[in-house]
């Protein structure tokens, strides 16, 4: 899983403390299963200061490199209940493989890092 771990503008915690809080929240309140996924994040989203930060904004799922779901919807109450969102299911191996490869490439270039879960 590739998740958006971000820093609130007023949060001056160390990266390690912020990541630990995120991991604990994910593990104890958001992940229903016992088996945890591998989770990756963009470390640029943890930058401190007023400058632009990176955001892992993509909402997509790739299944077996054969099917992809790409959506504008966030996993929030507003997105699920009030907003007008759209998603598309694409059953095309070449597209699903290319989409998965994009994220794998970011991992290989160390642009996305693994988050250790408790």
BAFI-3210 file (N, C-alpha, C; in Angstrom, 3 decimals, decimal comma, padded with zeros to 6 digits):
// residues 118
n [1|2|3|4|5|6|7|8|9|10|11|12|13|14|15|16|17|18|19|20|21|22|23|24|25|26|27|28|29|30|31|32|33|34|35|36|37|38|39|40|41|42|43|44|45|46|47|48|49|50|51|52|53|54|55|56|57|58|59|60|61|62|63|64|65|66|67|68|69|70|71|72|73|74|75|76|77|78|79|80|81|82|83|84|85|86|87|88|89|90|91|92|93|94|95|96|97|98|99|100|101|102|103|104|105|106|107|108|109|110|111|112|113|114|115|116|117|118]
n.u [000,840|000,466|000,587|-000,578|001,329|001,395|002,482|001,115|000,899|001,665|003,015|005,893|007,215|009,678|010,584|010,598|008,945|006,503|006,004|005,818|003,490|001,605|001,785|000,952|-001,691|-002,776|-002,494|-003,947|-006,469|-007,400|-006,868|-008,450|-007,804|-005,757|-003,394|-000,901|-000,376|002,372|003,535|004,084|005,469|005,798|008,654|009,080|006,781|006,965|008,360|009,447|008,315|007,324|007,352|006,488|005,070|005,286|002,620|000,963|-001,339|-002,753|-005,392|-005,748|-006,061|-004,452|-004,917|-003,500|-001,940|-003,623|-006,056|-007,200|-008,225|-009,041|-009,551|-011,139|-011,965|-011,511|-010,884|-012,858|-015,559|-016,896|-016,163|-017,314|-020,021|-021,015|-019,636|-019,212|-017,842|-015,671|-014,834|-012,915|-012,914|-010,528|-009,921|-007,386|-004,510|-002,057|-002,303|-002,721|-000,342|001,531|000,769|001,221|003,962|004,832|004,661|006,374|008,734|009,127|009,639|012,017|013,717|013,973|012,217|009,894|009,382|009,562|007,263|007,643|005,621|004,083]
n.v [-001,168|002,235|005,079|008,319|010,005|012,698|015,927|018,107|021,638|022,955|021,082|020,141|017,847|015,199|013,408|010,655|010,410|011,351|009,437|007,143|007,702|007,764|005,111|003,680|004,604|003,685|000,918|000,391|001,616|001,804|-000,417|-003,303|-006,016|-008,841|-009,425|-007,405|-005,028|-004,262|-001,031|002,036|005,336|008,804|010,448|013,160|014,418|014,993|017,251|020,159|023,453|026,300|025,879|024,184|020,920|017,404|015,221|012,221|011,626|010,009|007,744|004,562|001,121|-001,885|-005,061|-008,137|-007,376|-007,153|-005,888|-002,609|-000,042|003,262|006,286|009,411|009,775|010,411|008,716|009,667|010,926|013,034|012,665|010,202|010,557|013,208|014,544|014,778|012,264|010,278|007,154|004,675|001,432|-000,602|-003,176|-004,222|-005,659|-004,510|-001,818|-002,036|-003,301|-001,339|000,747|-000,399|-000,764|001,870|002,723|000,837|001,619|004,114|003,205|001,764|003,835|004,970|006,971|006,518|005,317|002,541|002,050|001,203|-000,907|-001,245]
n.w [000,000|-000,729|000,982|002,048|004,134|006,077|007,261|009,596|009,273|011,673|013,130|014,652|015,205|015,225|012,239|012,737|015,025|014,019|012,016|013,602|015,097|013,003|012,067|014,344|014,635|012,203|012,564|014,970|014,726|012,083|010,440|009,805|009,698|010,745|009,454|008,370|005,746|003,490|003,773|002,179|001,878|000,867|001,571|001,194|001,894|004,541|005,021|006,770|007,197|005,175|002,479|-000,647|-000,384|-001,004|-001,971|-001,655|-003,659|-005,366|-006,044|-006,359|-007,311|-007,998|-009,265|-009,409|-011,596|-013,737|-013,613|-012,990|-010,788|-010,797|-009,202|-008,296|-005,764|-002,306|000,816|002,673|004,700|003,427|000,707|000,208|000,740|000,177|-001,953|-005,534|-007,156|-009,245|-010,694|-012,415|-013,724|-015,054|-017,104|-018,298|-019,098|-019,947|-019,137|-016,325|-015,563|-016,294|-014,579|-012,017|-012,325|-012,361|-009,648|-008,523|-009,718|-008,481|-005,922|-006,382|-007,036|-004,638|-003,920|-002,671|000,584|002,841|005,477|008,771|010,566|013,787]
ca.u [000,000|001,155|-000,304|-000,154|001,699|001,716|002,751|000,309|001,829|002,161|003,649|007,357|007,743|010,661|009,992|010,414|007,771|005,328|005,791|005,373|002,078|000,818|001,778|000,120|-003,079|-003,170|-002,560|-004,930|-007,797|-007,838|-006,656|-009,297|-007,281|-004,591|-002,205|-000,629|000,243|003,554|003,086|005,120|005,089|006,726|009,286|009,026|005,568|007,271|009,184|009,019|008,444|006,195|007,498|005,594|005,340|004,731|001,417|000,605|-002,748|-003,366|-006,291|-005,849|-005,844|-004,095|-005,124|-002,841|-001,410|-004,586|-007,189|-006,874|-009,296|-008,495|-010,680|-010,869|-012,515|-010,732|-011,578|-013,410|-017,026|-017,325|-016,004|-018,202|-021,430|-021,464|-018,987|-019,403|-016,564|-015,751|-013,793|-012,992|-012,345|-009,877|-009,466|-006,441|-003,248|-000,978|-002,478|-002,504|001,086|002,231|000,453|001,986|005,368|005,118|004,929|007,573|009,854|009,333|010,280|013,382|014,476|013,942|011,342|008,919|010,059|008,718|006,904|007,648|004,398|004,304]
ca.v [000,000|003,511|005,960|009,694|010,373|014,117|016,716|019,309|022,777|023,367|019,929|020,185|016,556|014,573|012,491|009,353|010,489|011,473|008,135|006,210|008,010|007,327|003,643|003,217|004,918|002,743|-000,435|000,227|002,186|001,824|-001,664|-004,290|-007,378|-009,181|-009,414|-006,043|-004,888|-003,421|000,342|002,945|006,741|009,721|011,207|014,607|014,957|015,283|018,457|021,214|024,782|026,804|025,529|023,123|019,549|016,354|014,574|011,007|011,931|009,013|006,742|003,497|-000,252|-002,791|-006,445|-009,169|-006,777|-007,389|-004,981|-001,411|000,879|004,599|007,091|010,728|009,802|010,182|007,840|010,525|010,978|013,976|012,056|009,056|010,897|014,495|014,995|014,056|011,643|009,345|006,140|003,833|000,089|-000,895|-004,568|-004,242|-006,077|-003,560|-000,633|-002,413|-003,558|-000,061|001,486|-001,035|-000,474|003,258|002,758|000,037|002,464|005,095|002,476|001,432|005,090|005,395|008,129|006,051|004,526|001,619|002,446|000,071|-000,952|-001,936]
ca.w [000,000|-000,778|001,731|002,263|005,499|005,937|008,459|009,776|009,234|012,996|013,777|014,554|015,655|014,343|011,256|013,379|015,899|013,164|011,383|014,649|015,367|011,851|012,058|015,459|014,280|011,152|013,133|016,042|014,468|010,693|009,724|010,491|009,645|011,538|008,593|007,935|004,425|003,397|003,570|001,700|001,912|000,217|002,651|000,928|002,524|005,940|005,090|007,690|006,617|004,396|001,069|-001,142|000,052|-001,857|-001,448|-002,378|-003,877|-006,250|-005,470|-007,345|-006,867|-009,083|-008,851|-010,224|-012,831|-014,810|-013,446|-012,222|-010,447|-010,577|-008,749|-007,716|-004,402|-001,097|001,758|003,714|004,718|002,390|-000,612|000,065|000,946|-000,353|-003,179|-006,792|-007,475|-010,361|-010,740|-013,605|-013,615|-016,332|-017,192|-019,399|-018,498|-020,242|-018,300|-014,922|-015,410|-016,357|-013,360|-010,939|-012,597|-011,990|-008,214|-008,281|-010,116|-007,412|-004,825|-006,796|-007,008|-003,232|-003,732|-001,684|001,599|003,612|006,838|009,690|011,376|015,073]
c.u [000,887|000,208|000,306|000,080|002,113|001,864|001,812|001,274|002,394|002,884|005,159|008,001|008,836|009,932|009,675|009,171|006,484|004,991|005,293|003,902|001,180|000,682|000,887|-001,358|-003,597|-003,413|-003,722|-006,331|-008,307|-007,702|-007,411|-008,697|-006,076|-003,312|-002,013|-000,013|001,595|003,042|004,279|004,571|006,154|007,362|009,271|007,804|005,809|008,091|008,582|009,241|007,259|006,258|006,559|006,046|004,738|003,504|001,147|-000,908|-003,470|-004,255|-006,467|-005,537|-005,494|-004,206|-004,473|-002,296|-002,338|-005,730|-006,743|-008,140|-008,639|-009,671|-010,224|-011,237|-011,459|-011,532|-012,040|-014,925|-017,521|-017,258|-017,011|-019,684|-021,856|-020,878|-019,441|-018,019|-016,763|-014,590|-013,978|-012,278|-011,816|-009,345|-008,599|-005,057|-002,148|-001,088|-002,169|-001,027|001,879|001,985|001,222|003,471|005,764|005,474|006,162|008,833|010,169|010,011|011,747|014,287|014,527|013,167|010,213|009,659|009,053|008,497|006,870|006,399|004,654|003,635]
c.v [001,234|004,529|007,343|009,927|011,831|014,794|017,918|020,493|023,201|022,241|019,982|018,906|016,072|013,682|011,150|009,351|010,561|010,127|007,105|006,443|007,520|005,808|003,092|003,446|003,943|001,366|-000,601|000,684|002,027|000,499|-002,780|-005,689|-007,592|-009,111|-008,014|-006,020|-004,207|-002,028|001,202|004,364|007,568|010,589|012,722|015,248|015,336|016,561|019,481|022,556|025,121|026,426|024,415|021,748|018,582|015,768|013,344|011,044|010,896|008,050|005,654|002,156|-001,065|-004,214|-007,372|-008,654|-006,980|-006,387|-003,803|-000,615|002,201|005,510|008,453|010,761|009,577|009,247|008,661|010,478|011,896|013,345|010,941|009,438|012,156|014,863|014,201|013,560|010,701|008,359|005,297|002,510|-000,285|-002,314|-004,729|-004,498|-005,046|-002,310|-000,949|-002,662|-002,261|000,761|000,914|-000,727|000,944|003,340|001,937|000,823|003,521|004,447|002,209|002,660|005,693|006,684|007,793|005,143|003,652|002,163|001,201|000,150|-001,729|-003,293]
c.w [000,000|-000,166|001,900|003,751|005,402|007,297|008,479|009,829|010,591|013,737|013,570|015,078|014,718|013,349|011,904|014,268|015,081|012,519|012,395|014,984|014,242|011,852|013,159|015,163|013,215|011,744|014,113|015,686|013,045|009,959|010,432|010,586|010,533|010,733|008,030|006,541|004,538|003,066|003,189|001,711|001,187|001,300|002,425|001,578|003,982|006,113|006,045|007,011|005,739|002,920|000,648|-000,672|-000,962|-001,178|-002,297|-002,561|-004,733|-005,473|-006,525|-006,686|-008,101|-008,547|-009,868|-011,558|-014,029|-014,794|-012,603|-011,974|-010,108|-010,284|-008,259|-006,243|-003,332|-000,207|002,960|003,642|003,608|001,004|-000,838|000,099|000,187|-001,708|-004,395|-007,200|-008,664|-010,264|-011,988|-013,327|-014,990|-016,288|-018,434|-018,806|-018,743|-019,366|-016,838|-014,652|-015,413|-015,092|-012,163|-011,097|-012,232|-010,504|-007,854|-008,659|-009,066|-006,208|-005,164|-006,769|-005,604|-003,016|-002,763|-000,723|002,344|005,011|007,697|010,564|012,658|015,110]
res [x|x|x|x|x|x|x|x|x|x|x|x|x|x|x|x|x|x|x|x|x|x|x|x|x|x|x|x|x|x|x|x|x|x|x|x|x|x|x|x|x|x|x|x|x|x|x|x|x|x|x|x|x|x|x|x|x|x|x|x|x|x|x|x|x|x|x|x|x|x|x|x|x|x|x|x|x|x|x|x|x|x|x|x|x|x|x|x|x|x|x|x|x|x|x|x|x|x|x|x|x|x|x|x|x|x|x|x|x|x|x|x|x|x|x|x|x|x]
***
